[in-house]
């Protein structure tokens, strides 16, 4: 029987279906209706991607997957009843040049009426099929046991964590007065002038650039200009709901590299357990203030992607579309990638380390084309890039090596902060651009925001969540908040803290977490915070809307206190 539109479970009341045409939300479906719903997706979406040479992963539900299988294999309505789809076991199709499914190879496990292959041992597949049938009979729609998530670390990280634990133990022994002797106690030495192999690694909180080094030895000193919450503070959004157009920026949660003080860049570590909590806390804070989003933008690096996942999971918005782009990646640290900052300081000196880290236009040493840290050697991602110009030298070298044409894009081998955020569309329009300037001036975070996110989402009134990296976000904030170049390296963005950009007011606000503490006391944004937290611009339309709401007795959506 059809569902009534007044029913609390009516899907039309769920905003995720707002984009459907009128009458598009079904009130009831037969199995045939559900399967037929999947046909256009195959014909106009999935099959076309496969024809272009893409490998496609489809994660969906039993009956919609059976609907796709029905279309792919031309299964009759009678035979489809014998086709099952156990949970959590991949079922793989391969196609010929005419998009006809290839029959299973000998010895591969399939099922009747299909040409797909299970990627599992036959005995386990049979067990899964029986378990699925048993669940459907007893508890329709139930799921199996959810396994705890395992946080992956590399061998390097394991070794460094072990070394850090040993150093921590050494410090504790030193504090309690342990003397070097022959009874097995650890001998503690002064590490101040230790060689590189004996250095200590950074603590849990990532340090940040404190000053800008420009030409010569000039230093730009920008002091913090922030008042207490009880007085005149940066914008603090009180609890309530927010339906105004906003863009929320979140720097990814902490990773093992952050904890160990390593240069991360385009290295791809997952979130540490502390980083998972950073992301979840951000989601809970946004939910407490009633935020809802329409689209999520993030980078190609899993720490930013995972931050988006955990955040929207807390918001109960895991269905949101997530747009990923390499242009929101962290700055490419070249040959410094994966190296200890303290080790680099010991090897090259503190002054050189500061220039590589803090110089706005100073690039670190470039990574080799043959290094594992060169982005072009990551085939999984490199093949997806179509918006970088072709590198002639890399194409020739790789084609000779492969003995066939290998078109290769001009991926960055190192980036300064300027390269990471520069507006290359302006550079490309210049008639005087040289090949060298094209090499270093990447089309990165600012152009992606202004030319993709703004016209695609912001100008259409969508509420945007961006989970990215410190340098990529700093670049966009530089554009939005008119932060001068000389102050860029004095701005620090805490991990997992939502920064709310009010599109109408053109200002950044922080969210009150209900503890009564001033966020400016809890989080250190660096001396350049005075540029980030400027007063919101309030126009006549804003006051007119406030007066209209007051006249109509409509409660204010949220209270904003600004400096």
N, C-alpha and C positions, 0 to 999 in steps of 0.2 A: 504493500500500500504506500502511496506517496506521502512524503513528509509535508506538514503544513508550514507555511512561512512564519507562523507565530511560534513554532517549536524552538526551544532553546538551542537545539542542535542543528538548526537550519544553516547550511554553509554560507548562505548569502549574507549572514550577519558577521561573517569573518572577513576582515579587510583584505586578507590575502587574495580573495576572489573579486576584489573591486574592479579589476581590469577586464573581466568577462563581459561579453555583450549581454544586453537585457534578455533575460530568459535563459542565459547560458548555464546557470547553476541548476543542476538536476535535482529534482525532488525525490526521485527514485531511479534505480538502474537495475536492469537485468544483467546477467553475466555477459550476454551478447552486446549490450550497450557499453559496458565497461571495456570490453575488448575492442570494439569498434572505435572507441575514443582514442585508442593508441595508434590507429592507422595513419591519420594525418601527420603525427609526429614522425613516423617512419618515412613516409613518402616525401615530406617537405623539409625534414630536419636531419635525422640520423643517416639515412641512406646517402644523402648528398655529401655529408662529411666523409663517409666511408669512400665514396667515389673519388674524393680528392686525396685519398691516401692516408687519412687519419685513422688512428685506432681509437674506438669509442667505448667508453664504459657507461653502462646504463644501470643505475641502482634504483629500483622501484619496488612495486608490490606484486604479489603472486599473479593476480588476474590481469593487470596491465602488462606484465612480462609475458604471460601466456598469450595475450592479444598480439604482442609484437611477434612472438613465435608463430602464431597462426598466420600472420601476414607473410613473414619471411619464408616459411615452408609450405604455404598454401594448404594448410590443414583444414579439413572440413569441420563443420559445427559438431558433428557426431564424434569425430576422432579427437577433437581438442579436449574432450572430457577425460581422455586417458593420459593427457600430458600434465605433469606435475612440475612444480618449481620449489625445491626445498630451500629453506633460508640459509644464507651465508655460504653457498657453494657456487662458484662461478660457472656459467654455462656459456661456452665460447663458440661463435660462428666465424667461419672464414669464407670469403667470397671470391669468385673469379672476376674477370674483367667486365662481365656483363651483369654483375651483381647477383649472380645465382649462388646460393649457398653450396659450398663444397661438402661432399659426403665425408663422414668421419673416417679417419685412418684406421687400419686394422689394429685391433687391440685397444682402441680408445673406447671409453664408456659413454654411451649416448642413451637415448630413450626412444620409444616408438614414435613414428610419424615426424621425427625431427632430424636435422643434420648437424645440430650442435654437439659439443663435447663437454662433459663434466671435467673440471680440473680437481679431481679428488680420487682416492682409491676406491675401487668398486664396492668393497665391503662397507666403507664409511658412507658412501653414497646411498646404498640400500638402507643402512641404518637411519640416515637422515630423512629419506623418503618415508620410512615407516613412522619415524618420530613426527614428521609433519602431518601425516594422516591422523596419527593419534591425537595430536594437539587440536587439529581441526574438529575431530569428533567430540573431544572433551571440553576444550576451551578455545572456541574460534577466535583467531586473531592474536593468540598468545605468542610470546617470544621465549626463546631459550634463555639459559643463564648468560648474563652479561659478564664477560671477563674483565678483571681490573686492567686499567691501562698501564702499559709498561713504558716508562720514559727512557728513550734511547740515548746513550752517550757513546762517544767514540773512544777508542783505545787511548788516544792522547788525553782526552778529558779525564778518563779513569786514572791515568798515571798522575796527572796534575792535581786531581782531587786528593789522591793518596799523599802526594808530596805536601800539599797544603795542610792536610791533617797532621802530618809529622811535624811541620813547622809550628802548627798551633800547639801541639803537645810540648815542643821545645820551649815555646814562649811561656807556657804554664809552669813548666819545671823551673825556668829561670826566675819567674815571679815568686815562687815559693822557696827559692834559694837552693836549688839542686847544684851540688858541686861535682865537677868531673872527677871520677874515681874509677875503681875497678869493680864496682859492685853491680855493673850492668846499667847504671843510669845514663841517660843521653847527655853527651857533651855539648853544651851550648856555646856557640861562637857568635861574634859580632858580624852581622850580615851586611853592614853598610858598604864595605868595599869588596864584597864577595864577587867571584867571577860569575859569568852569565849562567853557568850550569847550576849555580847554587842560589839563585835569586828567589825572593819571595814573590808571591802572586797577589794581585789586588783583592780587596775585600768584596763583600756582597754588593755594595753600592757603587755603581759606575761613576768614576770621576768625570769632570767635564772641563772644557776649555775656559780659562779664567780671563784671558785677555787676547787682544788681536795684535798680531805682529805684521805690520805693514812694511813699507820700504824703510830700509835702514833699521835703526834700533828704536823707532818711535813706538810708544805703547799708548793705546787708547784706554782711558780709565773711565768707566761708566758706573756710577754708584746706584745701588738699589733705591728706588723711590716708591715704596709701597707703604701704605698706612695700615693700621690695625683694623680688624673687622668691626670692632666696636666704634671706631671713628669713621674715617672715609677710606674704604678699601676698594680693591678691584671688584668687578661685578661678581656677586655671589648669588646664585640662583637658589631660592628657597624651595622647599618641597611643594610639589604641585604637578600639573600636567602641562606638557609643551606641545603645541600644535603649530607653532610658528616655524617658518623655514629656517633650518639650522644645518650647519655642517659640524660634526663632532670628530675631532682628531684624537686618536689614542696611539701612543707609542707602545710597541709590543711589550709583553711581559718579559721578565728576566730570563736569561738563558745561562747554561753552564759557562759559556764564553764570557758573559758579563761578570759572573761570580769569580772567574779565574783571571780577569783582567787581560783578555786576549783581544786582538784586533779581529773583528768579525766580518764586517763588510758584506760581501756576497757569499761568504761561507754560510752553510745552511743548518745550524744546530736547531734542535727543537726547544720548546720551552722547558725550563727547569720546573720542578714542583712549585717553587716560589713564583715562577712566571705564570703558571696556570692559575694560581690564586690571584695574582695581579689582574689577569684578564677577567676572572669571575667577579672579583670585587668591583671592577669597572662596570660590568653588566648589571650588578645588583644596585650600584649607585644610580645608573641611568634609569633603571626600572623604578627605583624609589621616587625619582622625579617625574615619572610618567612619560619618559621619552619613547617614541616609536619611530621606526625608520622604514624607508622605502627601498633603499639599495645600499650595498656595502662595497667599498673599493679597498683593495689591499695589494700587496706586492706579490712577487713570485716566491718569496722566501717563507718557509714554513712557520717561523716564529711569529710572523705577522698574520699569516693565515690562521694558525691555531688561536691567536688572540681574538680574531674575528669570530671563530667558531664558539669559543667559550663565552665570549661576551653576548652574542646573540642567543646562545643557549639559555643564559640567565634571563634574557629578555623574552624568552619563549617566541623567538622569531627566527628559528633555524631555517625557515622556508625562504628567507629573503634572498634575492639574487646577489651573488658575490662576483664582482668584476676584478680580475687579477691583471696586473700589468708590471712588467719589469721596470717601468719608469718610476714606480714607487719603491724600488729597491733601495737598500742602504747605499751609501757611498762605497765605491770600489777602492779598497785599500791596497791594491796591487800586490807587490812582493811582501808587504807586511801582513797580509791575510793569514790568520791563524797563529801569528807570532805574539809572544808576551810583550806587553808594553814596557814592563820593567827590563826585560832582556834586551829590547831594542835600545833602551836608555843606556844600559851598561855597555852595549856594543858601539853605539854611535854617539852617545852623549845626550844629556838632557836637552841641550839647545836644539840639536837636530830633531829630536823627538817632538819638541814643541812646534817646530816649523812644520813638520809633516802633519801633525794633528791639528794645529791651530791656525796656520796660515791659510787665509781664505782662498788664495790662488796658488798655493804650493802643493804640487802633486807628490805623493810618495813614489818610491821606485816602482817602475812598471813590472808587471808579472810577465814571465816568458810565455810565448805561444804554446809551449809544450808542457806547461805546468797544469796540474790538476785544478789549480785555483783560477785558471783562465776561463771566463764564462763560455767562450766559444767551444770548449771541450766538453761541456755538459750537453750531450746530444739531446737529452729529454727536453730541455728548455730551448736550446739553440734553434731547433727546427721550427719552433713556434714563432720566432721573431721574423717579422716581415717589414718592420718600420725602421730599419737601420740600413744605411747604404752598404753596398757590397765592397769588401776589401779585396783589391786586386792581388796584392802580394799573398795574402792568406789563401785566396782561391787558387792561385797558381801552385803554391807549395803543397797544399792539400790534394789538389788534383793529380800532381805528379806522384805523390805518395800512394794515393788510392788507385792510380792508373785509370781514372775516370773523372769526369767533371764533378767537382765538389764546390758548389757555390758557398762562399763563407761571408758572413756579415762582419761589419767592423765593430766588434764588441770592445768595450773599454778595458784597457789593461791597467789603468790607474786613474783615479779621479781626485781632484781637489774638491772642496765644498762648492766652489764656483761652478765646476763642471757638472756637479750633481744637480744643481738647481738652475743653471743658466737657461735663458730664454733663446733657444737656438732658432726659433722661427724668424726672429729679427735678424739673426746672423745669416740665415739662409737667403733672406731677401736682399742681402747686400751683394752688389756686383763685384766687390773686392775680396770676397771670402776665398781663402786659400785652402788647399787640401789639408794643411796642418791644423788650421783652426777648426775645420770640420771634424778632424780627428778627435780634438779634445773637448769641443763645445757640444756636449750631448743634449739631445732633446729630452729633458728629464722631468723633474717633479712640477715645476711651475707651469710649463706648457701643457702637461697632462691635466693639471687642474683647470687652467683657463680655457683650453681647447677641447677637452673631453668631458670632465666632470660638470663644469658650469653649464654648457649648452645641453648636455644630455640629462642632467638631473636638477641642478640648482635652479636654472631658469624655468624649469617645468614644475617648480614648487615641491620637489621631492626632498625628503629629509634624509640626509647623507651621513653615513658612518665611514670614516677612513681609518683603518688600522695599518700603520706603516712603521717607519724607522725614524730615528731622531733627525738625521740630516735631511731626509726627504721632507719630513714635516716642517722642519725649520725653514726650508726653502719656500714652501707654500706660505708659511706664516710671515716670512720676509716680504712676500708680495702683498698679503692681505693687510698686514699691520704696519707697512712702511718702515720696516726695521732696516737701518743703514748697514751697509756691508761691514763697517768696522765694528759693529756690535754683534754680528751674527755668532761669533764664537764665544760670546759672553752669555749666550742663552742656553740653558739646560732644560731638557724636557724629561720629567720623571716617567719611569715605566708604569704603564697601566693606568694613567690618570686622564680622565676625559677632559678635553679642552673644547668648550662649546663656542663656536663662532656664530654669532648672530648675524645673519645675512642683512637684515634691515638695519640693525644698529652698528654694523661693521666693527664689532668688538669681540674680544675673547672673555668668557666668563668661566668661573669654576663652580662646581656643585657642592652645596653644603651637605656633608655626610651625616649630620645630626649629632655629632660629638660635641659641638660647641667650640671646637678648635678652629683657629684661623688657618685655612689651607696654605697661606703664605708662610706661616710658621712651621707647618708640617713638611712642606716641600720646598726644596731649594731650586729656584729657576735661574739663578745667576744674576749678575748685575743688570743684564739687559731686560729684566722683567718689566722695567718701566715702559719699554716700547710695546711689550706684549699686552699689558693690562691698562690700556688707555680707556677713558670714559667712552661709553656708547654714544653714538650719534642718534639723537632723538629728533624726528622731523614732525611736521604738522599732522601728517597722516596718523602717526602713533598716538598723539594726544587726542585726535578726533576719535580714534577707535576706543580709547580709554573712556572718553566722555559718553560715547554711544553705549558701551557696556554698562556704565554706571546708570545711565538713564533707563536702560532696559532691565536693570536689576541682575544682569549676568555677572557671575563671579569672575574675578580675574583668573586667567589661566595660570599665571605664576607671578611671583613677586621678584623683582630684580633690583638689587641695591648696587649702585654704581658710584665710582669715585666722582 
